[in-house]
Amino acid sequence: MTTRDDARRQISRREVLRGSAAIVAAGSVGAGLAAIAGEPEAPTSAPPLPWKWVKLDPLEAGRRAYHYYKVKGGCGSASYLSLLSLLKEKGGHPWTTMPDMLMVHAAAGFGGHGTLCGALAGASVIINMVTYGEKRDEYLQNNAIVDRLFWWYAEQDFPSKRFDDISPMPKQIRVKAMSPLCHTSVSKWSLAAGVKDLHDQAKIERCAKVAGDVIYIVTTALNEFFEGKWVAPVWRPSLAIEHCVGCHGPGTPTEKPLRWNQQGHMECLMCHDDHTSLGRSSP
Protein backbone atom coordinates (compact mmCIF):
# COMPACT_ATOMS: atom_id res chain seq x y z
CA MET A 1 0.00 0.00 0.00
CA THR A 2 2.74 2.41 0.93
CA THR A 3 4.85 1.52 -2.11
CA ARG A 4 1.88 1.98 -4.46
CA ASP A 5 1.07 5.39 -2.90
CA ASP A 6 4.70 6.52 -3.26
CA ALA A 7 4.71 5.51 -6.93
CA ARG A 8 1.50 7.45 -7.54
CA ARG A 9 2.95 10.55 -5.86
CA GLN A 10 6.10 10.35 -8.03
CA ILE A 11 4.03 10.03 -11.22
CA SER A 12 1.89 13.02 -10.21
CA ARG A 13 5.00 15.06 -9.44
CA ARG A 14 6.51 14.28 -12.85
CA GLU A 15 3.27 15.19 -14.60
CA VAL A 16 3.09 18.54 -12.76
CA LEU A 17 6.69 19.33 -13.65
CA ARG A 18 6.13 18.44 -17.30
CA GLY A 19 2.98 20.55 -17.34
CA SER A 20 4.76 23.52 -15.77
CA ALA A 21 7.60 23.26 -18.25
CA ALA A 22 5.10 23.16 -21.12
CA ILE A 23 3.31 26.22 -19.79
CA VAL A 24 6.60 28.14 -19.41
CA ALA A 25 7.71 27.11 -22.90
CA ALA A 26 4.39 28.06 -24.40
CA GLY A 27 4.52 31.40 -22.64
CA SER A 28 8.03 32.07 -23.93
CA VAL A 29 7.07 31.21 -27.49
CA GLY A 30 3.93 33.32 -27.23
CA ALA A 31 5.90 36.27 -25.90
CA GLY A 32 8.46 35.82 -28.64
CA LEU A 33 5.80 35.74 -31.32
CA ALA A 34 4.16 38.81 -29.84
CA ALA A 35 7.50 40.61 -29.84
CA ILE A 36 8.13 39.65 -33.45
CA ALA A 37 4.66 40.74 -34.52
CA GLY A 38 4.75 44.01 -32.58
CA GLU A 39 8.35 45.10 -33.11
CA PRO A 40 9.74 44.27 -36.55
CA GLU A 41 13.50 43.99 -36.57
CA ALA A 42 15.17 47.11 -37.95
CA PRO A 43 17.39 46.69 -41.02
CA THR A 44 21.02 46.37 -40.03
CA SER A 45 22.42 48.45 -42.88
CA ALA A 46 21.34 51.13 -45.32
CA PRO A 47 20.89 50.18 -48.99
CA PRO A 48 23.36 51.36 -51.64
CA LEU A 49 22.76 54.59 -53.52
CA PRO A 50 20.66 55.87 -55.16
CA TRP A 51 17.88 56.17 -52.60
CA LYS A 52 14.29 56.78 -53.58
CA TRP A 53 13.13 60.34 -54.08
CA VAL A 54 9.62 61.24 -52.93
CA LYS A 55 7.83 64.09 -54.67
CA LEU A 56 7.86 67.12 -52.39
CA ASP A 57 6.19 70.52 -52.31
CA PRO A 58 8.92 73.04 -53.31
CA LEU A 59 7.35 75.88 -51.33
CA GLU A 60 7.03 73.80 -48.17
CA ALA A 61 10.64 72.65 -48.53
CA GLY A 62 11.82 76.23 -49.10
CA ARG A 63 9.95 77.51 -46.05
CA ARG A 64 11.57 74.82 -43.92
CA ALA A 65 14.99 75.90 -45.17
CA TYR A 66 14.21 79.53 -44.27
CA HIS A 67 13.18 78.42 -40.77
CA TYR A 68 16.04 75.97 -40.22
CA TYR A 69 18.60 78.60 -41.16
CA LYS A 70 17.67 80.49 -38.02
CA VAL A 71 17.32 77.58 -35.59
CA LYS A 72 19.71 74.87 -36.82
CA GLY A 73 23.03 76.57 -37.38
CA GLY A 74 23.05 78.28 -40.76
CA CYS A 75 22.74 77.51 -44.45
CA GLY A 76 24.32 74.04 -44.60
CA SER A 77 21.92 72.55 -42.07
CA ALA A 78 19.05 74.62 -43.46
CA SER A 79 19.20 73.16 -46.95
CA TYR A 80 20.09 69.60 -45.93
CA LEU A 81 17.54 69.35 -43.11
CA SER A 82 14.69 70.89 -45.07
CA LEU A 83 14.88 68.08 -47.63
CA LEU A 84 15.86 65.34 -45.19
CA SER A 85 13.04 66.10 -42.74
CA LEU A 86 10.45 65.85 -45.51
CA LEU A 87 11.99 62.68 -46.94
CA LYS A 88 11.97 61.10 -43.47
CA GLU A 89 8.30 62.00 -43.03
CA LYS A 90 7.13 60.96 -46.48
CA GLY A 91 9.63 58.28 -47.46
CA GLY A 92 10.64 56.63 -44.19
CA HIS A 93 13.53 54.14 -44.33
CA PRO A 94 16.37 54.52 -45.28
CA TRP A 95 16.11 58.31 -44.88
CA THR A 96 15.41 57.78 -41.17
CA THR A 97 18.96 56.43 -40.79
CA MET A 98 20.57 59.75 -41.74
CA PRO A 99 21.92 62.01 -38.96
CA ASP A 100 20.28 65.42 -38.68
CA MET A 101 23.38 67.52 -38.12
CA LEU A 102 25.55 66.12 -40.91
CA MET A 103 26.00 69.51 -42.63
CA VAL A 104 26.26 71.91 -39.70
CA HIS A 105 29.95 72.48 -40.51
CA ALA A 106 29.00 73.95 -43.92
CA ALA A 107 27.66 77.18 -42.39
CA ALA A 108 29.31 80.42 -43.55
CA GLY A 109 31.12 78.74 -46.40
CA PHE A 110 32.37 75.72 -44.39
CA GLY A 111 33.56 76.55 -40.91
CA GLY A 112 33.36 80.28 -41.60
CA HIS A 113 35.94 80.03 -44.40
CA GLY A 114 33.70 81.66 -47.01
CA THR A 115 34.10 78.96 -49.67
CA LEU A 116 31.08 77.18 -51.18
CA CYS A 117 27.71 78.50 -50.00
CA GLY A 118 26.43 75.99 -47.44
CA ALA A 119 22.94 76.06 -48.97
CA LEU A 120 24.42 74.58 -52.15
CA ALA A 121 26.45 72.07 -50.17
CA GLY A 122 23.56 70.71 -48.12
CA ALA A 123 21.33 70.41 -51.17
CA SER A 124 24.10 68.66 -53.14
CA VAL A 125 24.26 65.85 -50.59
CA ILE A 126 20.61 64.97 -51.22
CA ILE A 127 20.96 65.43 -55.00
CA ASN A 128 23.82 62.93 -55.06
CA MET A 129 21.98 60.44 -52.86
CA VAL A 130 18.93 60.26 -55.15
CA THR A 131 20.64 60.51 -58.56
CA TYR A 132 23.93 58.67 -57.98
CA GLY A 133 24.80 56.50 -60.98
CA GLU A 134 21.97 57.88 -63.14
CA LYS A 135 23.22 58.52 -66.66
CA ARG A 136 21.22 60.24 -69.36
CA ASP A 137 22.85 61.26 -72.60
CA GLU A 138 26.57 61.60 -71.87
CA TYR A 139 26.31 63.10 -68.39
CA LEU A 140 26.15 61.55 -64.95
CA GLN A 141 23.08 63.27 -63.60
CA ASN A 142 24.32 63.84 -60.06
CA ASN A 143 27.11 65.95 -61.55
CA ALA A 144 24.90 67.64 -64.14
CA ILE A 145 22.26 68.73 -61.64
CA VAL A 146 24.81 70.02 -59.14
CA ASP A 147 26.74 71.89 -61.83
CA ARG A 148 23.61 73.56 -63.19
CA LEU A 149 22.45 74.44 -59.68
CA PHE A 150 25.71 76.28 -58.99
CA TRP A 151 25.49 78.06 -62.32
CA TRP A 152 21.88 79.08 -61.58
CA TYR A 153 22.92 80.40 -58.15
CA ALA A 154 25.66 82.64 -59.56
CA GLU A 155 23.18 84.24 -61.96
CA GLN A 156 20.56 85.09 -59.31
CA ASP A 157 19.68 88.42 -57.76
CA PHE A 158 19.32 87.37 -54.14
CA PRO A 159 17.16 87.33 -52.13
CA SER A 160 13.97 86.76 -54.10
CA LYS A 161 10.59 87.88 -52.77
CA ARG A 162 9.41 84.26 -52.51
CA PHE A 163 9.51 84.21 -48.69
CA ASP A 164 8.69 87.83 -47.95
CA ASP A 165 5.33 86.78 -46.52
CA ILE A 166 7.06 85.03 -43.59
CA SER A 167 9.95 87.47 -43.20
CA PRO A 168 10.01 90.47 -40.86
CA MET A 169 12.13 92.21 -43.53
CA PRO A 170 10.37 91.99 -46.89
CA LYS A 171 11.57 93.69 -50.09
CA GLN A 172 15.26 93.60 -49.25
CA ILE A 173 17.77 94.91 -51.79
CA ARG A 174 18.65 92.26 -54.39
CA VAL A 175 22.19 91.72 -55.63
CA LYS A 176 23.55 89.25 -58.16
CA ALA A 177 25.63 86.55 -56.45
CA MET A 178 28.10 86.26 -59.37
CA SER A 179 29.65 83.14 -57.82
CA PRO A 180 28.70 80.05 -55.77
CA LEU A 181 31.20 81.19 -53.15
CA CYS A 182 29.83 82.42 -49.83
CA HIS A 183 32.47 85.15 -49.62
CA THR A 184 31.48 86.71 -52.93
CA SER A 185 27.75 86.24 -52.58
CA VAL A 186 27.49 87.64 -49.06
CA SER A 187 30.11 90.39 -49.40
CA LYS A 188 28.63 91.86 -52.57
CA TRP A 189 25.19 91.94 -50.99
CA SER A 190 26.42 93.39 -47.69
CA LEU A 191 28.28 96.22 -49.44
CA ALA A 192 25.22 97.09 -51.51
CA ALA A 193 22.89 96.88 -48.50
CA GLY A 194 25.18 98.92 -46.24
CA VAL A 195 25.47 96.05 -43.75
CA LYS A 196 28.68 96.33 -41.73
CA ASP A 197 28.19 93.45 -39.31
CA LEU A 198 27.42 89.95 -40.55
CA HIS A 199 25.43 89.32 -37.36
CA ASP A 200 23.04 92.06 -38.48
CA GLN A 201 19.43 90.86 -38.68
CA ALA A 202 19.20 92.06 -42.28
CA LYS A 203 22.02 89.71 -43.31
CA ILE A 204 20.43 86.82 -41.40
CA GLU A 205 17.14 87.41 -43.21
CA ARG A 206 18.89 87.61 -46.56
CA CYS A 207 20.73 84.31 -46.12
CA ALA A 208 17.67 82.53 -44.70
CA LYS A 209 15.79 83.53 -47.86
CA VAL A 210 18.70 82.42 -50.06
CA ALA A 211 18.60 78.98 -48.40
CA GLY A 212 14.87 78.86 -49.10
CA ASP A 213 15.37 79.91 -52.72
CA VAL A 214 18.01 77.22 -53.29
CA ILE A 215 15.80 74.48 -51.86
CA TYR A 216 12.75 75.67 -53.80
CA ILE A 217 14.72 75.32 -57.05
CA VAL A 218 16.33 71.99 -56.09
CA THR A 219 12.99 70.46 -55.09
CA THR A 220 11.38 71.62 -58.32
CA ALA A 221 14.27 70.22 -60.37
CA LEU A 222 14.25 66.81 -58.64
CA ASN A 223 10.48 66.50 -58.96
CA GLU A 224 10.82 67.18 -62.69
CA PHE A 225 13.82 64.86 -63.00
CA PHE A 226 11.99 61.85 -61.63
CA GLU A 227 8.94 62.65 -63.72
CA GLY A 228 11.16 62.56 -66.82
CA LYS A 229 10.64 66.27 -67.49
CA TRP A 230 13.97 67.78 -66.42
CA VAL A 231 16.39 68.85 -69.12
CA ALA A 232 19.82 70.07 -68.01
CA PRO A 233 20.36 73.67 -69.11
CA VAL A 234 23.36 73.98 -71.41
CA TRP A 235 26.16 76.00 -69.86
CA ARG A 236 27.30 78.89 -71.97
CA PRO A 237 30.03 81.33 -70.96
CA SER A 238 29.05 84.96 -70.71
CA LEU A 239 30.08 87.27 -73.53
CA ALA A 240 32.77 88.74 -71.29
CA ILE A 241 34.61 85.43 -70.92
CA GLU A 242 33.96 83.62 -74.20
CA HIS A 243 37.52 84.30 -75.34
CA CYS A 244 38.90 83.05 -71.99
CA VAL A 245 37.10 79.74 -72.28
CA GLY A 246 38.07 79.37 -75.94
CA CYS A 247 41.70 78.98 -74.88
CA HIS A 248 41.56 77.63 -71.37
CA GLY A 249 38.45 75.45 -71.37
CA PRO A 250 36.19 73.75 -70.61
CA GLY A 251 34.41 73.13 -73.89
CA THR A 252 31.21 74.87 -74.94
CA PRO A 253 28.24 73.60 -76.96
CA THR A 254 29.85 75.02 -80.12
CA GLU A 255 33.59 74.43 -79.73
CA LYS A 256 36.30 72.60 -77.86
CA PRO A 257 38.96 74.59 -76.01
CA LEU A 258 42.42 74.90 -77.56
CA ARG A 259 43.79 73.90 -74.18
CA TRP A 260 41.99 72.85 -71.04
CA ASN A 261 44.01 74.09 -68.12
CA GLN A 262 41.35 75.48 -65.82
CA GLN A 263 38.51 73.81 -63.94
CA GLY A 264 35.00 75.07 -63.72
CA HIS A 265 32.18 77.23 -65.05
CA MET A 266 32.70 80.35 -62.94
CA GLU A 267 33.21 83.87 -64.25
CA CYS A 268 36.92 84.33 -64.99
CA LEU A 269 36.99 88.09 -64.54
CA MET A 270 35.87 87.86 -60.92
CA CYS A 271 39.48 87.00 -60.08
CA HIS A 272 41.56 87.55 -63.25
CA ASP A 273 42.34 90.51 -65.45
CA ASP A 274 41.56 90.18 -69.13
CA HIS A 275 45.11 89.47 -70.30
CA THR A 276 44.06 89.57 -73.95
CA SER A 277 43.47 93.33 -73.70
CA LEU A 278 46.25 95.74 -74.64
CA GLY A 279 48.13 97.22 -71.75
CA ARG A 280 47.35 94.39 -69.33
CA SER A 281 49.78 91.81 -68.11
CA SER A 282 49.03 88.09 -67.91
CA PRO A 283 47.55 86.89 -64.62
C-alpha positions in Angstrom: 0.0 0.0 0.0 2.7 2.4 0.9 4.8 1.5 -2.1 1.9 2.0 -4.5 1.1 5.4 -2.9 4.7 6.5 -3.3 4.7 5.5 -6.9 1.5 7.5 -7.5 2.9 10.6 -5.9 6.1 10.3 -8.0 4.0 10.0 -11.2 1.9 13.0 -10.2 5.0 15.1 -9.4 6.5 14.3 -12.8 3.3 15.2 -14.6 3.1 18.5 -12.8 6.7 19.3 -13.7 6.1 18.4 -17.3 3.0 20.6 -17.3 4.8 23.5 -15.8 7.6 23.3 -18.3 5.1 23.2 -21.1 3.3 26.2 -19.8 6.6 28.1 -19.4 7.7 27.1 -22.9 4.4 28.1 -24.4 4.5 31.4 -22.6 8.0 32.1 -23.9 7.1 31.2 -27.5 3.9 33.3 -27.2 5.9 36.3 -25.9 8.5 35.8 -28.6 5.8 35.7 -31.3 4.2 38.8 -29.8 7.5 40.6 -29.8 8.1 39.7 -33.5 4.7 40.7 -34.5 4.7 44.0 -32.6 8.4 45.1 -33.1 9.7 44.3 -36.5 13.5 44.0 -36.6 15.2 47.1 -38.0 17.4 46.7 -41.0 21.0 46.4 -40.0 22.4 48.5 -42.9 21.3 51.1 -45.3 20.9 50.2 -49.0 23.4 51.4 -51.6 22.8 54.6 -53.5 20.7 55.9 -55.2 17.9 56.2 -52.6 14.3 56.8 -53.6 13.1 60.3 -54.1 9.6 61.2 -52.9 7.8 64.1 -54.7 7.9 67.1 -52.4 6.2 70.5 -52.3 8.9 73.0 -53.3 7.4 75.9 -51.3 7.0 73.8 -48.2 10.6 72.7 -48.5 11.8 76.2 -49.1 9.9 77.5 -46.1 11.6 74.8 -43.9 15.0 75.9 -45.2 14.2 79.5 -44.3 13.2 78.4 -40.8 16.0 76.0 -40.2 18.6 78.6 -41.2 17.7 80.5 -38.0 17.3 77.6 -35.6 19.7 74.9 -36.8 23.0 76.6 -37.4 23.1 78.3 -40.8 22.7 77.5 -44.5 24.3 74.0 -44.6 21.9 72.5 -42.1 19.0 74.6 -43.5 19.2 73.2 -47.0 20.1 69.6 -45.9 17.5 69.4 -43.1 14.7 70.9 -45.1 14.9 68.1 -47.6 15.9 65.3 -45.2 13.0 66.1 -42.7 10.4 65.8 -45.5 12.0 62.7 -46.9 12.0 61.1 -43.5 8.3 62.0 -43.0 7.1 61.0 -46.5 9.6 58.3 -47.5 10.6 56.6 -44.2 13.5 54.1 -44.3 16.4 54.5 -45.3 16.1 58.3 -44.9 15.4 57.8 -41.2 19.0 56.4 -40.8 20.6 59.8 -41.7 21.9 62.0 -39.0 20.3 65.4 -38.7 23.4 67.5 -38.1 25.5 66.1 -40.9 26.0 69.5 -42.6 26.3 71.9 -39.7 29.9 72.5 -40.5 29.0 73.9 -43.9 27.7 77.2 -42.4 29.3 80.4 -43.5 31.1 78.7 -46.4 32.4 75.7 -44.4 33.6 76.6 -40.9 33.4 80.3 -41.6 35.9 80.0 -44.4 33.7 81.7 -47.0 34.1 79.0 -49.7 31.1 77.2 -51.2 27.7 78.5 -50.0 26.4 76.0 -47.4 22.9 76.1 -49.0 24.4 74.6 -52.2 26.5 72.1 -50.2 23.6 70.7 -48.1 21.3 70.4 -51.2 24.1 68.7 -53.1 24.3 65.9 -50.6 20.6 65.0 -51.2 21.0 65.4 -55.0 23.8 62.9 -55.1 22.0 60.4 -52.9 18.9 60.3 -55.1 20.6 60.5 -58.6 23.9 58.7 -58.0 24.8 56.5 -61.0 22.0 57.9 -63.1 23.2 58.5 -66.7 21.2 60.2 -69.4 22.9 61.3 -72.6 26.6 61.6 -71.9 26.3 63.1 -68.4 26.1 61.6 -65.0 23.1 63.3 -63.6 24.3 63.8 -60.1 27.1 65.9 -61.6 24.9 67.6 -64.1 22.3 68.7 -61.6 24.8 70.0 -59.1 26.7 71.9 -61.8 23.6 73.6 -63.2 22.5 74.4 -59.7 25.7 76.3 -59.0 25.5 78.1 -62.3 21.9 79.1 -61.6 22.9 80.4 -58.2 25.7 82.6 -59.6 23.2 84.2 -62.0 20.6 85.1 -59.3 19.7 88.4 -57.8 19.3 87.4 -54.1 17.2 87.3 -52.1 14.0 86.8 -54.1 10.6 87.9 -52.8 9.4 84.3 -52.5 9.5 84.2 -48.7 8.7 87.8 -47.9 5.3 86.8 -46.5 7.1 85.0 -43.6 9.9 87.5 -43.2 10.0 90.5 -40.9 12.1 92.2 -43.5 10.4 92.0 -46.9 11.6 93.7 -50.1 15.3 93.6 -49.3 17.8 94.9 -51.8 18.6 92.3 -54.4 22.2 91.7 -55.6 23.6 89.2 -58.2 25.6 86.5 -56.4 28.1 86.3 -59.4 29.6 83.1 -57.8 28.7 80.0 -55.8 31.2 81.2 -53.2 29.8 82.4 -49.8 32.5 85.2 -49.6 31.5 86.7 -52.9 27.7 86.2 -52.6 27.5 87.6 -49.1 30.1 90.4 -49.4 28.6 91.9 -52.6 25.2 91.9 -51.0 26.4 93.4 -47.7 28.3 96.2 -49.4 25.2 97.1 -51.5 22.9 96.9 -48.5 25.2 98.9 -46.2 25.5 96.0 -43.7 28.7 96.3 -41.7 28.2 93.5 -39.3 27.4 89.9 -40.5 25.4 89.3 -37.4 23.0 92.1 -38.5 19.4 90.9 -38.7 19.2 92.1 -42.3 22.0 89.7 -43.3 20.4 86.8 -41.4 17.1 87.4 -43.2 18.9 87.6 -46.6 20.7 84.3 -46.1 17.7 82.5 -44.7 15.8 83.5 -47.9 18.7 82.4 -50.1 18.6 79.0 -48.4 14.9 78.9 -49.1 15.4 79.9 -52.7 18.0 77.2 -53.3 15.8 74.5 -51.9 12.7 75.7 -53.8 14.7 75.3 -57.0 16.3 72.0 -56.1 13.0 70.5 -55.1 11.4 71.6 -58.3 14.3 70.2 -60.4 14.2 66.8 -58.6 10.5 66.5 -59.0 10.8 67.2 -62.7 13.8 64.9 -63.0 12.0 61.9 -61.6 8.9 62.6 -63.7 11.2 62.6 -66.8 10.6 66.3 -67.5 14.0 67.8 -66.4 16.4 68.8 -69.1 19.8 70.1 -68.0 20.4 73.7 -69.1 23.4 74.0 -71.4 26.2 76.0 -69.9 27.3 78.9 -72.0 30.0 81.3 -71.0 29.0 85.0 -70.7 30.1 87.3 -73.5 32.8 88.7 -71.3 34.6 85.4 -70.9 34.0 83.6 -74.2 37.5 84.3 -75.3 38.9 83.0 -72.0 37.1 79.7 -72.3 38.1 79.4 -75.9 41.7 79.0 -74.9 41.6 77.6 -71.4 38.4 75.4 -71.4 36.2 73.8 -70.6 34.4 73.1 -73.9 31.2 74.9 -74.9 28.2 73.6 -77.0 29.9 75.0 -80.1 33.6 74.4 -79.7 36.3 72.6 -77.9 39.0 74.6 -76.0 42.4 74.9 -77.6 43.8 73.9 -74.2 42.0 72.8 -71.0 44.0 74.1 -68.1 41.3 75.5 -65.8 38.5 73.8 -63.9 35.0 75.1 -63.7 32.2 77.2 -65.0 32.7 80.4 -62.9 33.2 83.9 -64.2 36.9 84.3 -65.0 37.0 88.1 -64.5 35.9 87.9 -60.9 39.5 87.0 -60.1 41.6 87.5 -63.2 42.3 90.5 -65.4 41.6 90.2 -69.1 45.1 89.5 -70.3 44.1 89.6 -73.9 43.5 93.3 -73.7 46.3 95.7 -74.6 48.1 97.2 -71.7 47.3 94.4 -69.3 49.8 91.8 -68.1 49.0 88.1 -67.9 47.6 86.9 -64.6 
